[in-house]
Amino acid sequence: MYQYDEYDAILVNERVAEFRDQVARRISGALSEEEFLPLRLQNGLYMQKHAYMLRVAIPYGVLSSTQLRMLAHIARKYDRGYGHFTTRQNIQYNWIKLEEAPDILAELATVQMHAIQTSGNCVRNITTEQFAGVAKDELIDPRPLAEILRQWSTLNPEFAFLPRKFKIALSSSMEDRAAVRMHDVGIYLYKNEAGQKMLRVFAGGGLGRTPILSSQIRDNLPWEHLLSYVEAILRVYNRYGRRDNKYKARIKILVKALGVETFSAEVEEEWRHLKDGPSTLTEQEYERVAQFFQYKRYEPLDDEDVAFAQYLSENRRFAQWVKRNVREHKVAGYACVTLSTKPGVATPPGDVTAGQMEQIAAWAEEFGFGEIRVAHEQNVILPDVRKRDLYTLWVKATANGLGTANLGLLTDIIACPGGDYCSLANARSLPVAAAIAQRFEDLDFLCELGDLSLNISGCINACGHHHIGNIGVLGVDKDGEEWYQVTIGGAQGMESALGKVIGPSFRAEEMSTVIERLVETFCRLRVHDEPFIETLARVGAEPFRSGVYREAA
């Protein structure tokens, strides 16, 4: 993984010192809350219902075991013993004291971590898929270009005060696991017939109040122009994006207002002045960064391990876990393992205790190369596990509440912290997620249902990505009471889609029954092992709507 150079280290350390002074001035009253607000946000510090929340950056979702141990230490020393992994591959702490925030950032800096630009109207954490560099269906490893984008965008003064927050994702696999089309800018990397690295650029995506999937604005762009083309997009957005209404300030609104063709023409005209300029990338720079992602020394292993095969045949639960949570690796004899943070009722999706973090760090060293990944589904990945070690790892993960075989199933719920913590939320997400998890505890039944995504957001900001869940749940306020709106038909990936509302909203206590009725309708209508999204596409929404509201009639 990437290692800071002297410039990175100086920048982060100076940022810590600067923020320490800003916090001291806020506490003394020299800075008002209004003056302090933009300063704390661009250092990842939010004011929530009960305390400050600190969001720590995990660039493109990659961590070392040393860094994860530091995150565990911070959870134990400065929070309440846990952290929350987010849909942007970051981690949040919900119980931070303002006066201790600079100390946390100083400790993070010792392991090359920070919270810079995890909030604010700037370019946020650059994301890619959790299996980057190890996925068998990968075309090009996107991490070097993600890192180059990270360096370029960090504290870039031209884009420090955009009309609104800005999110970028890259993907380069046959299957899009980075949800590229829900981002302000999404980039697919591929190779043309001559074997050259090329970019397909999308712009204008985003969820929230006005969910829109991004549109393609450029294809066959040579990779060397990555920075200059993104810069052109940001300049057009910075120039024309609305600042008078925060609800209409995202780039998706600009693209929709101008039209894709007009927006693309504006970007091309801006790019004409930047093309082949100083920000044009070179093969030398690419290789400088890429070398940090190529250090692993894989053993020459047989892809068929006798002990592994025996465990598969003799232990049904282990076989279930392998089928759901273990993914094929590009190197023979290795596998990618997803550790589920969603074991059931007791644990909110994405929450991981300090003790669990320390265990994961130890497993990353014992079974791999000391590397960990975070998925936007809020799970944790060990990317390089020898197949012969899978059974041992599964036993340890299960004993530590991280071995649930539910990846991609109904209880692999994506959920924001909701009204339990967030001051923006209209309703609580976590109790609804717990009630659904309790209603669907039968793992065998879940496996029979197959792939079925359920996403929950506590407000219209859509931090739980409810729009792209096969089933989406949105918390809404009705006269001071918590209600929940349900959508069906959302999907991410190459066939991205936005869910549609099925009808009037429901009370919290009704939600697990609503989901159960959707599942009952699916089971009645599906053909063979057809997944939920295909059954819905075949029969339409009306049977599902009727199934949910049948008692109301």
Secondary structure as the mmCIF struct_conf table of DSSP 4:
data_model
#
loop_
_struct_conf.conf_type_id
_struct_conf.id
_struct_conf.beg_label_comp_id
_struct_conf.beg_label_asym_id
_struct_conf.beg_label_seq_id
_struct_conf.end_label_comp_id
_struct_conf.end_label_asym_id
_struct_conf.end_label_seq_id
HELX_RH_AL_P HELX_RH_AL_P1 GLU A 6 SER A 28
TURN_TY1_P TURN_TY1_P1 GLY A 29 GLY A 29
BEND BEND1 ALA A 30 LEU A 31
HELX_RH_AL_P HELX_RH_AL_P2 GLU A 33 LEU A 41
TURN_TY1_P TURN_TY1_P2 GLN A 42 GLY A 44
STRN STRN1 LEU A 45 MET A 47
BEND BEND2 LYS A 49 ALA A 51
STRN STRN2 TYR A 52 VAL A 56
HELX_RH_3T_P HELX_RH_3T_P1 PRO A 59 GLY A 61
STRN STRN3 VAL A 62 SER A 64
HELX_RH_AL_P HELX_RH_AL_P3 SER A 65 TYR A 78
BEND BEND3 ASP A 79 GLY A 81
STRN STRN4 TYR A 82 PHE A 85
TURN_TY1_P TURN_TY1_P3 THR A 87 ARG A 88
BEND BEND4 GLN A 89 GLN A 89
STRN STRN5 ILE A 91 ILE A 96
HELX_RH_3T_P HELX_RH_3T_P2 LEU A 98 GLU A 100
HELX_RH_AL_P HELX_RH_AL_P4 ALA A 101 ALA A 109
TURN_TY1_P TURN_TY1_P4 THR A 110 GLN A 112
TURN_TY1_P TURN_TY1_P5 ILE A 116 GLN A 117
BEND BEND5 THR A 118 CYS A 122
STRN STRN6 VAL A 123 VAL A 123
STRN STRN7 THR A 127 THR A 127
TURN_TY1_P TURN_TY1_P6 GLN A 130 VAL A 134
STRN STRN8 ALA A 135 ALA A 135
TURN_TY1_P TURN_TY1_P7 LYS A 136 ASP A 137
STRN STRN9 GLU A 138 GLU A 138
BEND BEND6 LEU A 139 ILE A 140
HELX_RH_AL_P HELX_RH_AL_P5 ARG A 143 SER A 153
TURN_TY1_P TURN_TY1_P8 THR A 154 LEU A 155
HELX_RH_3T_P HELX_RH_3T_P3 PRO A 157 PHE A 159
BEND BEND7 ALA A 160 PHE A 161
BEND BEND8 PRO A 163 ARG A 164
STRN STRN10 PHE A 166 PHE A 166
STRN STRN11 ILE A 168 SER A 171
STRN STRN12 SER A 173 SER A 173
BEND BEND9 MET A 174 GLU A 175
BEND BEND10 ALA A 178 ALA A 178
HELX_RH_3T_P HELX_RH_3T_P4 VAL A 180 MET A 182
BEND BEND11 HIS A 183 ASP A 184
STRN STRN13 VAL A 185 LYS A 191
TURN_TY1_P TURN_TY1_P9 GLU A 193 ALA A 194
STRN STRN14 LYS A 197 ALA A 203
STRN STRN15 GLY A 206 GLY A 206
TURN_TY1_P TURN_TY1_P10 GLY A 208 ARG A 209
BEND BEND12 THR A 210 THR A 210
STRN STRN16 ILE A 212 ILE A 212
STRN STRN17 SER A 215 PRO A 222
HELX_RH_3T_P HELX_RH_3T_P5 TRP A 223 HIS A 225
HELX_RH_AL_P HELX_RH_AL_P6 LEU A 226 TYR A 240
BEND BEND13 GLY A 241 GLY A 241
BEND BEND14 ARG A 243 ASP A 244
HELX_RH_3T_P HELX_RH_3T_P6 LYS A 246 LYS A 248
BEND BEND15 ARG A 250 ARG A 250
HELX_RH_AL_P HELX_RH_AL_P7 ILE A 251 LEU A 258
HELX_RH_AL_P HELX_RH_AL_P8 VAL A 260 ARG A 272
TURN_TY1_P TURN_TY1_P11 HIS A 273 ASP A 276
BEND BEND16 GLY A 277 GLY A 277
TURN_TY1_P TURN_TY1_P12 PRO A 278 SER A 279
HELX_RH_AL_P HELX_RH_AL_P9 GLU A 283 ALA A 290
HELX_RH_3T_P HELX_RH_3T_P7 GLN A 291 PHE A 293
BEND BEND17 ASP A 303 GLU A 304
HELX_RH_AL_P HELX_RH_AL_P10 VAL A 306 GLU A 314
HELX_RH_AL_P HELX_RH_AL_P11 ARG A 316 ASN A 325
STRN STRN18 VAL A 326 GLU A 328
STRN STRN19 HIS A 329 HIS A 329
BEND BEND18 LYS A 330 VAL A 331
TURN_TY1_P TURN_TY1_P13 ALA A 332 GLY A 333
STRN STRN20 TYR A 334 LEU A 339
HELX_LH_PP_P HELX_LH_PP_P1 SER A 340 SER A 340
BEND BEND19 THR A 341 THR A 341
BEND BEND20 GLY A 344 GLY A 344
TURN_TY1_P TURN_TY1_P14 VAL A 345 ALA A 346
BEND BEND21 THR A 347 THR A 347
TURN_TY1_P TURN_TY1_P15 PRO A 349 GLY A 350
STRN STRN21 ASP A 351 THR A 353
HELX_RH_AL_P HELX_RH_AL_P12 ALA A 354 PHE A 367
BEND BEND22 GLY A 368 GLY A 370
STRN STRN22 GLU A 371 VAL A 374
TURN_TY1_P TURN_TY1_P16 HIS A 376 GLU A 377
BEND BEND23 GLN A 378 GLN A 378
STRN STRN23 VAL A 380 ARG A 386
HELX_RH_3T_P HELX_RH_3T_P8 LYS A 387 ASP A 389
HELX_RH_AL_P HELX_RH_AL_P13 LEU A 390 ALA A 399
TURN_TY1_P TURN_TY1_P17 ASN A 400 GLY A 401
TURN_TY1_P TURN_TY1_P18 LEU A 407 GLY A 408
BEND BEND24 LEU A 409 LEU A 409
TURN_TY1_P TURN_TY1_P19 LEU A 410 THR A 411
BEND BEND25 ASP A 412 ASP A 412
STRN STRN24 ILE A 414 ALA A 415
HELX_RH_3T_P HELX_RH_3T_P9 GLY A 418 ASP A 420
TURN_TY1_P TURN_TY1_P20 TYR A 421 TYR A 421
TURN_TY1_P TURN_TY1_P21 SER A 423 LEU A 424
BEND BEND26 ASN A 426 ALA A 427
BEND BEND27 SER A 429 SER A 429
HELX_RH_AL_P HELX_RH_AL_P14 LEU A 430 ARG A 439
TURN_TY1_P TURN_TY1_P22 PHE A 440 PHE A 440
HELX_RH_AL_P HELX_RH_AL_P15 LEU A 443 LEU A 449
BEND BEND28 ASP A 451 ASP A 451
STRN STRN25 LEU A 454 SER A 457
BEND BEND29 GLY A 458 CYS A 459
TURN_TY1_P TURN_TY1_P23 ILE A 460 ASN A 461
TURN_TY1_P TURN_TY1_P24 CYS A 463 GLY A 464
HELX_RH_3T_P HELX_RH_3T_P10 HIS A 466 ILE A 468
BEND BEND30 GLY A 469 ASN A 470
STRN STRN26 ILE A 471 LYS A 478
TURN_TY1_P TURN_TY1_P25 ASP A 479 GLY A 480
STRN STRN27 GLU A 481 ILE A 488
STRN STRN28 ALA A 491 ALA A 491
BEND BEND31 GLY A 493 GLY A 493
TURN_TY1_P TURN_TY1_P26 MET A 494 GLU A 495
STRN STRN29 ALA A 497 ALA A 497
STRN STRN30 LYS A 500 VAL A 501
BEND BEND32 GLY A 503 PRO A 504
STRN STRN31 PHE A 506 ARG A 507
HELX_RH_3T_P HELX_RH_3T_P11 ALA A 508 GLU A 510
HELX_RH_AL_P HELX_RH_AL_P16 MET A 511 LEU A 525
TURN_TY1_P TURN_TY1_P27 HIS A 528 ASP A 529
HELX_RH_AL_P HELX_RH_AL_P17 PHE A 532 VAL A 539
BEND BEND33 ALA A 541 ALA A 541
HELX_RH_AL_P HELX_RH_AL_P18 GLU A 542 TYR A 549
TURN_TY1_P TURN_TY1_P28 ARG A 550 ALA A 552
#
